[in-house]
Amino acid sequence: MSEQQFEFSRTRSDRAGITVSSGVEGNTIADVMDGKGGVEIHKFPAMIRIDNGKVLEFDLNEIAEALGVEEFTSYDFEIEMSTHYGRLVRLDDKVIVFANPEDAAEYLGFEPPEEQVSDSEDGPTLPA
């Protein structure tokens, strides 16, 4: 990873990602995701970062098969995940992380807000 990846910025990254522990399950999740379109894997001694563009989708059945277990649920997934960035949506058979919360609206049952215009360097202006 470059130093630039650790710089602070208030602009949207248009990326989604998670961090998992570097253990049997975390390494298996990373192995399953490795090579999928646009997915980047960064391994560190105690953790693994898994990042992608606008959407990062984890197939729980594929992970269960790779682990050699009958079932791997979204709750099991969350135990392995130490953090995430983006809007996390848990389904019965997959976990999806969206870079933009509006893209997850159909799963979360809300209407995306109209586009906000930022009028300061401190970030977006909140509606009144």
N, CA and C atoms as a LAMMPS dump frame, in Angstrom:
ITEM: TIMESTEP
0
ITEM: NUMBER OF ATOMS
384
ITEM: BOX BOUNDS ff ff ff
-5.0000000000000000e+02 5.0000000000000000e+02
-5.0000000000000000e+02 5.0000000000000000e+02
-5.0000000000000000e+02 5.0000000000000000e+02
ITEM: ATOMS id mol type element x y z
1 1 1 N 0.842 -1.181 0
2 1 2 C 0 0 0
3 1 3 C 0.882 1.237 0
4 2 1 N 0.478 2.239 -0.726
5 2 2 C 1.249 3.47 -0.762
6 2 3 C 0.832 4.393 0.375
7 3 1 N 1.708 5.34 0.69
8 3 2 C 1.415 6.325 1.74
9 3 3 C 0.168 7.116 1.387
10 4 1 N -0.069 7.347 0.093
11 4 2 C -1.217 8.13 -0.352
12 4 3 C -2.531 7.463 0.07
13 5 1 N -2.567 6.156 0.19
14 5 2 C -3.78 5.457 0.58
15 5 3 C -4.164 5.741 2.027
16 6 1 N -3.248 6.3 2.811
17 6 2 C -3.535 6.587 4.202
18 6 3 C -3.823 8.064 4.447
19 7 1 N -3.869 8.868 3.402
20 7 2 C -4.132 10.29 3.557
21 7 3 C -5.614 10.539 3.815
22 8 1 N -5.892 11.576 4.619
23 8 2 C -7.26 11.956 4.94
24 8 3 C -7.86 12.752 3.794
25 9 1 N -9.113 12.472 3.485
26 9 2 C -9.817 13.211 2.458
27 9 3 C -11.307 13.156 2.751
28 10 1 N -12.002 14.265 2.51
29 10 2 C -13.453 14.302 2.707
30 10 3 C -14.216 13.914 1.442
31 11 1 N -13.527 13.652 0.366
32 11 2 C -14.206 13.28 -0.868
33 11 3 C -14.556 11.798 -0.833
34 12 1 N -15.597 11.453 -1.548
35 12 2 C -15.992 10.046 -1.634
36 12 3 C -14.93 9.246 -2.355
37 13 1 N -14.695 8.051 -1.868
38 13 2 C -13.708 7.193 -2.525
39 13 3 C -14.355 6.337 -3.605
40 14 1 N -15.681 6.197 -3.552
41 14 2 C -16.412 5.298 -4.458
42 14 3 C -15.852 3.887 -4.388
43 15 1 N -15.478 3.481 -3.178
44 15 2 C -14.962 2.142 -2.941
45 15 3 C -15.659 1.559 -1.722
46 16 1 N -15.68 0.255 -1.657
47 16 2 C -16.23 -0.47 -0.514
48 16 3 C -15.194 -1.483 -0.08
49 17 1 N -15.162 -1.781 1.223
50 17 2 C -14.176 -2.743 1.678
51 17 3 C -14.423 -3.228 3.084
52 18 1 N -13.721 -4.29 3.423
53 18 2 C -13.798 -4.854 4.768
54 18 3 C -12.389 -5.21 5.237
55 19 1 N -12.274 -5.398 6.537
56 19 2 C -11.057 -5.936 7.13
57 19 3 C -11.452 -7.192 7.889
58 20 1 N -10.736 -8.286 7.657
59 20 2 C -10.978 -9.542 8.369
60 20 3 C -9.714 -9.932 9.121
61 21 1 N -9.885 -10.759 10.127
62 21 2 C -8.729 -11.247 10.871
63 21 3 C -7.938 -12.208 9.996
64 22 1 N -6.657 -12.287 10.246
65 22 2 C -5.788 -13.163 9.478
66 22 3 C -5.739 -14.529 10.169
67 23 1 N -6.799 -15.283 10.01
68 23 2 C -6.908 -16.622 10.573
69 23 3 C -7.441 -17.556 9.502
70 24 1 N -7.869 -18.718 9.892
71 24 2 C -8.366 -19.704 8.922
72 24 3 C -9.514 -19.129 8.102
73 25 1 N -10.529 -18.6 8.777
74 25 2 C -11.697 -18.087 8.072
75 25 3 C -11.362 -16.847 7.252
76 26 1 N -10.631 -15.898 7.845
77 26 2 C -10.274 -14.673 7.133
78 26 3 C -9.437 -14.947 5.897
79 27 1 N -8.447 -15.838 6.014
80 27 2 C -7.628 -16.2 4.86
81 27 3 C -8.457 -16.888 3.781
82 28 1 N -9.413 -17.703 4.2
83 28 2 C -10.272 -18.384 3.232
84 28 3 C -11.167 -17.389 2.509
85 29 1 N -11.737 -16.435 3.251
86 29 2 C -12.561 -15.398 2.622
87 29 3 C -11.731 -14.636 1.586
88 30 1 N -10.501 -14.266 1.952
89 30 2 C -9.62 -13.559 1.023
90 30 3 C -9.306 -14.418 -0.2
91 31 1 N -9.045 -15.701 0.011
92 31 2 C -8.751 -16.604 -1.104
93 31 3 C -9.943 -16.716 -2.053
94 32 1 N -11.149 -16.785 -1.504
95 32 2 C -12.362 -16.872 -2.328
96 32 3 C -12.513 -15.598 -3.165
97 33 1 N -12.203 -14.448 -2.579
98 33 2 C -12.387 -13.171 -3.263
99 33 3 C -11.24 -12.815 -4.212
100 34 1 N -10.071 -13.423 -4.002
101 34 2 C -8.904 -13.118 -4.821
102 34 3 C -9.179 -13.453 -6.285
103 35 1 N -8.892 -12.513 -7.155
104 35 2 C -9.075 -12.748 -8.583
105 35 3 C -10.442 -12.368 -9.109
106 36 1 N -11.38 -12.008 -8.217
107 36 2 C -12.687 -11.557 -8.694
108 36 3 C -12.537 -10.142 -9.219
109 37 1 N -13.289 -9.806 -10.227
110 37 2 C -13.179 -8.519 -10.91
111 37 3 C -13.019 -7.309 -10.015
112 38 1 N -11.869 -6.683 -10.063
113 38 2 C -11.609 -5.443 -9.355
114 38 3 C -11.284 -5.579 -7.879
115 39 1 N -11.389 -6.778 -7.325
116 39 2 C -11.141 -6.97 -5.894
117 39 3 C -9.644 -6.908 -5.615
118 40 1 N -9.295 -6.134 -4.588
119 40 2 C -7.897 -6.017 -4.165
120 40 3 C -7.751 -6.614 -2.772
121 41 1 N -6.74 -7.432 -2.596
122 41 2 C -6.45 -8.076 -1.318
123 41 3 C -5.118 -7.538 -0.81
124 42 1 N -5.109 -7.048 0.436
125 42 2 C -3.875 -6.568 1.06
126 42 3 C -3.711 -7.322 2.371
127 43 1 N -2.669 -8.165 2.433
128 43 2 C -2.442 -8.978 3.633
129 43 3 C -1.418 -8.316 4.546
130 44 1 N -1.76 -8.266 5.821
131 44 2 C -0.894 -7.761 6.873
132 44 3 C -0.732 -8.882 7.889
133 45 1 N 0.197 -8.75 8.846
134 45 2 C 0.415 -9.854 9.794
135 45 3 C -0.84 -10.314 10.547
136 46 1 N -1.7 -9.409 10.971
137 46 2 C -2.849 -9.803 11.786
138 46 3 C -4.192 -9.557 11.121
139 47 1 N -4.191 -8.943 9.924
140 47 2 C -5.458 -8.631 9.269
141 47 3 C -5.299 -8.641 7.764
142 48 1 N -6.444 -8.688 7.101
143 48 2 C -6.487 -8.688 5.643
144 48 3 C -7.528 -7.664 5.213
145 49 1 N -7.143 -6.777 4.299
146 49 2 C -8.073 -5.803 3.73
147 49 3 C -8.56 -6.355 2.406
148 50 1 N -9.871 -6.303 2.203
149 50 2 C -10.477 -6.721 0.944
150 50 3 C -11.265 -5.518 0.445
151 51 1 N -10.876 -4.969 -0.706
152 51 2 C -11.468 -3.749 -1.24
153 51 3 C -11.922 -3.958 -2.678
154 52 1 N -12.878 -3.128 -3.081
155 52 2 C -13.363 -3.156 -4.455
156 52 3 C -13.922 -1.789 -4.794
157 53 1 N -14.398 -1.664 -6.008
158 53 2 C -15.036 -0.432 -6.448
159 53 3 C -16.366 -0.223 -5.753
160 54 1 N -17.378 0.096 -6.468
161 54 2 C -18.658 0.504 -5.906
162 54 3 C -19.391 -0.578 -5.118
163 55 1 N -19.182 -1.849 -5.447
164 55 2 C -19.887 -2.947 -4.772
165 55 3 C -18.923 -4.095 -4.507
166 56 1 N -19.009 -4.632 -3.304
167 56 2 C -18.2 -5.786 -2.916
168 56 3 C -19.165 -6.847 -2.413
169 57 1 N -19.233 -7.989 -3.1
170 57 2 C -20.226 -9.012 -2.783
171 57 3 C -19.551 -10.319 -2.367
172 58 1 N -19.986 -10.837 -1.209
173 58 2 C -19.454 -12.08 -0.668
174 58 3 C -20.537 -13.153 -0.737
175 59 1 N -20.271 -14.229 -1.449
176 59 2 C -21.192 -15.352 -1.561
177 59 3 C -20.928 -16.304 -0.386
178 60 1 N -21.86 -16.373 0.542
179 60 2 C -21.66 -17.164 1.757
180 60 3 C -21.591 -18.663 1.48
181 61 1 N -22.303 -19.132 0.469
182 61 2 C -22.241 -20.554 0.116
183 61 3 C -20.863 -20.909 -0.452
184 62 1 N -20.307 -20.012 -1.23
185 62 2 C -18.963 -20.222 -1.792
186 62 3 C -17.913 -20.245 -0.668
187 63 1 N -18.083 -19.372 0.309
188 63 2 C -17.166 -19.345 1.446
189 63 3 C -17.303 -20.616 2.274
190 64 1 N -18.541 -21.068 2.512
191 64 2 C -18.773 -22.304 3.276
192 64 3 C -18.11 -23.488 2.588
193 65 1 N -18.265 -23.566 1.276
194 65 2 C -17.66 -24.671 0.516
195 65 3 C -16.131 -24.639 0.64
196 66 1 N -15.548 -23.455 0.532
197 66 2 C -14.094 -23.33 0.644
198 66 3 C -13.598 -23.69 2.042
199 67 1 N -14.414 -23.399 3.059
200 67 2 C -14.058 -23.746 4.441
201 67 3 C -14.312 -25.219 4.757
202 68 1 N -15.102 -25.881 3.911
203 68 2 C -15.445 -27.281 4.16
204 68 3 C -16.479 -27.445 5.253
205 69 1 N -17.356 -26.431 5.385
206 69 2 C -18.422 -26.499 6.385
207 69 3 C -19.771 -26.493 5.683
208 70 1 N -20.783 -26.965 6.395
209 70 2 C -22.111 -27.042 5.807
210 70 3 C -22.735 -25.673 5.601
211 71 1 N -22.473 -24.775 6.538
212 71 2 C -23.116 -23.463 6.471
213 71 3 C -22.17 -22.385 7
214 72 1 N -22.178 -21.242 6.336
215 72 2 C -21.452 -20.057 6.79
216 72 3 C -22.436 -18.908 6.646
217 73 1 N -22.931 -18.394 7.773
218 73 2 C -23.998 -17.399 7.762
219 73 3 C -23.431 -15.977 7.759
220 74 1 N -24.321 -15.015 7.573
221 74 2 C -23.894 -13.611 7.639
222 74 3 C -23.406 -13.27 9.045
223 75 1 N -23.931 -13.958 10.056
224 75 2 C -23.457 -13.746 11.428
225 75 3 C -22.029 -14.274 11.592
226 76 1 N -21.743 -15.438 11.002
227 76 2 C -20.371 -15.969 11.006
228 76 3 C -19.427 -14.984 10.31
229 77 1 N -19.896 -14.429 9.206
230 77 2 C -19.111 -13.469 8.44
231 77 3 C -18.771 -12.252 9.303
232 78 1 N -19.761 -11.745 10.02
233 78 2 C -19.534 -10.562 10.854
234 78 3 C -18.555 -10.832 11.989
235 79 1 N -18.522 -12.056 12.48
236 79 2 C -17.546 -12.401 13.515
237 79 3 C -16.132 -12.273 12.967
238 80 1 N -15.918 -12.657 11.721
239 80 2 C -14.593 -12.584 11.097
240 80 3 C -14.228 -11.17 10.677
241 81 1 N -15.227 -10.35 10.406
242 81 2 C -15.003 -8.998 9.92
243 81 3 C -14.77 -8.051 11.103
244 82 1 N -13.628 -7.374 11.11
245 82 2 C -13.382 -6.447 12.211
246 82 3 C -13.92 -5.055 11.907
247 83 1 N -13.973 -4.678 10.641
248 83 2 C -14.533 -3.382 10.264
249 83 3 C -14.881 -3.396 8.781
250 84 1 N -15.615 -2.385 8.376
251 84 2 C -15.952 -2.237 6.96
252 84 3 C -16.126 -0.76 6.645
253 85 1 N -16.064 -0.424 5.376
254 85 2 C -16.467 0.914 4.956
255 85 3 C -17.38 0.752 3.764
256 86 1 N -18.451 1.529 3.778
257 86 2 C -19.532 1.388 2.832
258 86 3 C -20.763 0.9 3.584
259 87 1 N -21.872 0.824 2.896
260 87 2 C -23.126 0.375 3.496
261 87 3 C -23.204 -1.146 3.403
262 88 1 N -23.262 -1.811 4.551
263 88 2 C -23.274 -3.275 4.627
264 88 3 C -24.711 -3.782 4.613
265 89 1 N -24.975 -4.73 3.723
266 89 2 C -26.299 -5.358 3.628
267 89 3 C -26.108 -6.854 3.813
268 90 1 N -26.82 -7.419 4.795
269 90 2 C -26.752 -8.869 5.044
270 90 3 C -27.999 -9.528 4.469
271 91 1 N -27.781 -10.545 3.651
272 91 2 C -28.862 -11.353 3.11
273 91 3 C -28.641 -12.786 3.567
274 92 1 N -29.583 -13.668 3.277
275 92 2 C -29.441 -15.058 3.697
276 92 3 C -28.237 -15.751 3.072
277 93 1 N -27.948 -15.433 1.808
278 93 2 C -26.897 -16.153 1.095
279 93 3 C -25.7 -15.299 0.694
280 94 1 N -25.722 -14.012 1.053
281 94 2 C -24.592 -13.152 0.698
282 94 3 C -24.527 -11.934 1.595
283 95 1 N -23.367 -11.323 1.602
284 95 2 C -23.143 -10.044 2.263
285 95 3 C -22.642 -9.109 1.169
286 96 1 N -23.277 -7.927 1.078
287 96 2 C -22.917 -6.961 0.049
288 96 3 C -22.528 -5.658 0.739
289 97 1 N -21.43 -5.065 0.29
290 97 2 C -21.004 -3.764 0.798
291 97 3 C -21.044 -2.795 -0.375
292 98 1 N -21.806 -1.711 -0.214
293 98 2 C -21.961 -0.696 -1.255
294 98 3 C -21.156 0.547 -0.892
295 99 1 N -20.439 1.113 -1.845
296 99 2 C -19.693 2.342 -1.602
297 99 3 C -20.65 3.504 -1.313
298 100 1 N -21.732 3.576 -2.053
299 100 2 C -22.707 4.65 -1.891
300 100 3 C -23.969 4.105 -1.231
301 101 1 N -24.364 4.672 -0.09
302 101 2 C -25.561 4.18 0.61
303 101 3 C -26.807 4.169 -0.272
304 102 1 N -26.896 5.115 -1.195
305 102 2 C -28.058 5.182 -2.071
306 102 3 C -28.206 3.909 -2.907
307 103 1 N -27.087 3.275 -3.242
308 103 2 C -27.123 2.056 -4.044
309 103 3 C -27.713 0.881 -3.27
310 104 1 N -27.706 0.972 -1.946
311 104 2 C -28.265 -0.086 -1.097
312 104 3 C -29.724 0.156 -0.755
313 105 1 N -30.298 1.25 -1.246
314 105 2 C -31.649 1.659 -0.864
315 105 3 C -32.684 0.557 -1.066
316 106 1 N -32.62 -0.164 -2.177
317 106 2 C -33.625 -1.195 -2.439
318 106 3 C -33.58 -2.321 -1.403
319 107 1 N -32.413 -2.595 -0.858
320 107 2 C -32.276 -3.636 0.164
321 107 3 C -32.684 -3.148 1.543
322 108 1 N -32.553 -1.838 1.769
323 108 2 C -32.789 -1.275 3.093
324 108 3 C -34.165 -0.647 3.245
325 109 1 N -34.907 -0.539 2.144
326 109 2 C -36.27 -0.026 2.212
327 109 3 C -36.376 1.466 2.439
328 110 1 N -35.53 2.256 1.793
329 110 2 C -35.673 3.706 1.899
330 110 3 C -35.435 4.335 0.539
331 111 1 N -35.957 5.555 0.389
332 111 2 C -35.754 6.317 -0.828
333 111 3 C -34.472 7.121 -0.681
334 112 1 N -33.592 7.064 -1.65
335 112 2 C -32.368 7.864 -1.556
336 112 3 C -32.716 9.349 -1.528
337 113 1 N -31.989 10.137 -0.736
338 113 2 C -32.245 11.58 -0.703
339 113 3 C -31.823 12.211 -2.02
340 114 1 N -32.377 13.394 -2.276
341 114 2 C -31.948 14.116 -3.468
342 114 3 C -30.5 14.539 -3.283
343 115 1 N -29.823 14.774 -4.388
344 115 2 C -28.405 15.125 -4.355
345 115 3 C -28.171 16.365 -3.501
346 116 1 N -27.218 16.265 -2.574
347 116 2 C -26.854 17.379 -1.714
348 116 3 C -25.675 18.121 -2.333
349 117 1 N -25.672 19.429 -2.184
350 117 2 C -24.578 20.24 -2.689
351 117 3 C -23.777 20.734 -1.497
352 118 1 N -22.491 20.482 -1.53
353 118 2 C -21.611 20.914 -0.454
354 118 3 C -21.215 22.362 -0.699
355 119 1 N -21.395 23.216 0.322
356 119 2 C -21.006 24.606 0.157
357 119 3 C -19.88 25 1.107
358 120 1 N -19.16 23.977 1.611
359 120 2 C -18.003 24.283 2.457
360 120 3 C -16.969 23.179 2.307
361 121 1 N -15.754 23.484 2.736
362 121 2 C -14.693 22.48 2.689
363 121 3 C -14.814 21.47 3.81
364 122 1 N -15.745 21.709 4.757
365 122 2 C -15.907 20.824 5.908
366 122 3 C -16.764 19.599 5.629
367 123 1 N -17.294 19.502 4.423
368 123 2 C -18.102 18.337 4.088
369 123 3 C -19.469 18.721 3.601
370 124 1 N -20.357 17.742 3.455
371 124 2 C -21.681 18.009 2.884
372 124 3 C -22.535 18.852 3.834
373 125 1 N -23.443 19.589 3.216
374 125 2 C -24.411 20.369 3.974
375 125 3 C -25.597 19.474 4.273
376 126 1 N -25.979 19.406 5.519
377 126 2 C -27.103 18.559 5.909
378 126 3 C -28.418 19.271 5.667
379 127 1 N -29.48 18.531 5.309
380 127 2 C -30.782 19.17 5.103
381 127 3 C -31.303 19.722 6.433
382 128 1 N -32.117 20.789 6.332
383 128 2 C -32.67 21.434 7.52
384 128 3 C -33.765 20.605 8.148
